[in-house]
C-alpha cells in the first residue's frame, strides 16, 4: 500500500507540474511580453537651487546643514562634496527662467553620498499651488549627477496627485559653480486617481 500512495503522490505532482507548464503561466511574464506603459499625466517643471555661500543670504534657497569633520557649513566639502547634507526650499517654475512666477516650491534634501564620484541621494517634494495644479508630489532616489538624464521615483502625492506613482527624469539644465543650479524635471505619472 505504501508504494501505491508514493506512486500516486509522485504522479499527481508530475501532472500538476505538466499542467502548470502547459498553460505557460508564471509569476512574472517574460520581459519582452510586458506592455508599454503610457503615462496618465505628464508635466515638465524647473527648480532653481541657490546654495548659501556666506555672501548671498537674501537670495539663498538652500543651506548646508551637515558637513564632514573639518569642513564648514558655508562651502561644499572636497572634490565630490562627500558627506555634505543640503536642505532646500526652491522656487518651481514652468520654464527655465529664475525670475518667472513660481508655481510652487521644491522642498527637501540631498546628500552627497559617494567619495569617488559626484553623486547624491535625493528626497524632496514639489508643493504646487497654481491654477493648473494643486497638491504635492514626493520624489526619492539616487542621483548620479554626471549623467545627463537620470531617473528618480515618484513615490506618492496629494491633492491633484493623490497616491501618484511614476518616474521623474531630471537633468541639470544650468549651473554656476557651486552656488546655483537649475534642474529640469520631466514627470511621468503611471498611477493617477
Secondary structure, 3 states (H helix, E strand, C coil): CHHHHHHHHHHHHHHHHHHHHHHCCCCCCCHHHCCCCCCCEEEEEEEEEEECCCCCCCCCCEEEEECCCCCCCCCCCCCCCCCCEEEEEEEEECCCCCCCCCCEEEEEEEEECCCCCCCEEEEEEEEEECCCCEEEEEEEEEECCCCCEEEEEEEEECHHHCCCEEEEEEEEEEEECCCEEEEEEEEEEEECC
